[in-house]
């Protein structure tokens, strides 16, 4: 993902606003990679994971943005969120692999 967004930035350097958005995605992907690395290190040390309450709709929205840019315009994608979806308690690093 990080490489994809870096490519997007290089292709859109003439469009400053689009480049800023892509840079934000690069930063978010790097943060998710960092969280996953921490999770893997904690697992290797058998540490207890830290959970927090998450909205799955927020997780899906985050993944949707990345997927739309990655799969391109030739693939149609429809996302239907559940307005009354319950919150879940999970380790945010687990969900970061998805976004």
C-alpha positions as CSV (number, residue, x, y, z in Angstrom):
1,X,0.0,0.0,0.0
2,X,2.8,2.4,0.9
3,X,4.3,1.9,-2.5
4,X,1.0,2.3,-4.3
5,X,0.5,5.7,-2.7
6,X,4.0,6.8,-3.4
7,X,3.3,6.0,-7.0
8,X,0.1,8.0,-6.9
9,X,2.0,11.0,-5.6
10,X,4.7,10.8,-8.2
11,X,2.0,10.7,-10.9
12,X,0.1,13.7,-9.5
13,X,2.8,16.1,-8.5
14,X,1.3,18.7,-10.8
15,X,-1.9,18.5,-8.8
16,X,-1.0,19.8,-5.4
17,X,-4.2,18.9,-3.6
18,X,-4.4,15.4,-4.9
19,X,-0.7,14.9,-3.9
20,X,-1.4,16.1,-0.4
21,X,-4.2,13.6,-0.1
22,X,-2.0,10.8,-1.3
23,X,0.8,11.8,1.1
24,X,-1.8,11.5,3.9
25,X,-2.6,8.0,2.8
26,X,1.1,7.2,2.7
27,X,1.5,8.4,6.3
28,X,-1.6,6.4,7.4
29,X,-0.3,3.3,5.7
30,X,3.1,3.7,7.4
31,X,1.4,4.1,10.8
32,X,-0.6,0.9,10.2
33,X,2.7,-0.9,9.2
34,X,4.2,0.4,12.5
35,X,1.2,-0.9,14.5
36,X,1.4,-4.3,12.8
37,X,5.1,-4.5,13.6
38,X,4.4,-3.7,17.2
39,X,1.7,-6.4,17.3
40,X,4.0,-9.0,15.8
41,X,6.8,-8.1,18.3
42,X,4.3,-8.3,21.1
43,X,3.0,-11.7,19.9
44,X,6.5,-13.0,19.7
45,X,7.1,-11.9,23.4
46,X,3.6,-13.2,24.4
47,X,2.5,-9.8,25.6
48,X,-1.1,-9.0,26.3
49,X,-2.7,-7.0,23.5
50,X,-4.3,-3.7,24.3
51,X,-7.9,-3.5,23.1
52,X,-10.2,-0.6,22.5
53,X,-13.7,-0.1,21.3
54,X,-13.8,0.2,17.5
55,X,-16.5,1.0,14.9
56,X,-16.4,-1.6,12.1
57,X,-18.0,1.0,9.9
58,X,-15.0,3.3,10.4
59,X,-12.7,0.4,9.6
60,X,-14.6,-0.4,6.4
61,X,-14.6,3.3,5.4
62,X,-10.8,3.3,5.8
63,X,-10.3,0.2,3.8
64,X,-12.7,1.4,1.1
65,X,-10.6,4.5,0.4
66,X,-7.5,2.4,-0.1
67,X,-9.3,-0.2,-2.2
68,X,-10.8,2.4,-4.6
69,X,-7.4,3.8,-5.4
70,X,-5.7,0.4,-5.6
71,X,-8.2,-1.5,-7.8
72,X,-8.8,1.4,-10.2
73,X,-11.8,2.7,-12.1
74,X,-12.3,-0.5,-14.1
75,X,-13.8,-2.3,-11.1
76,X,-17.1,-1.3,-9.6
77,X,-17.3,-1.4,-5.8
78,X,-20.3,-0.8,-3.6
79,X,-20.0,-0.5,0.2
80,X,-23.1,-0.8,2.3
81,X,-22.6,0.1,6.0
82,X,-24.9,-1.0,8.8
83,X,-26.2,2.1,10.6
84,X,-27.0,0.2,13.8
85,X,-23.9,-1.9,13.8
86,X,-22.6,-2.7,17.3
87,X,-19.1,-1.6,18.4
88,X,-16.5,-4.2,18.9
89,X,-13.6,-4.5,21.4
90,X,-10.4,-5.4,19.5
91,X,-6.8,-4.7,19.2
92,X,-6.5,-1.8,16.8
93,X,-3.3,-3.3,15.4
94,X,-5.3,-6.3,14.2
95,X,-7.6,-4.0,12.2
96,X,-4.7,-1.9,10.9
97,X,-3.8,-4.8,8.6
98,X,-7.1,-4.3,6.8
99,X,-6.7,-0.6,6.3
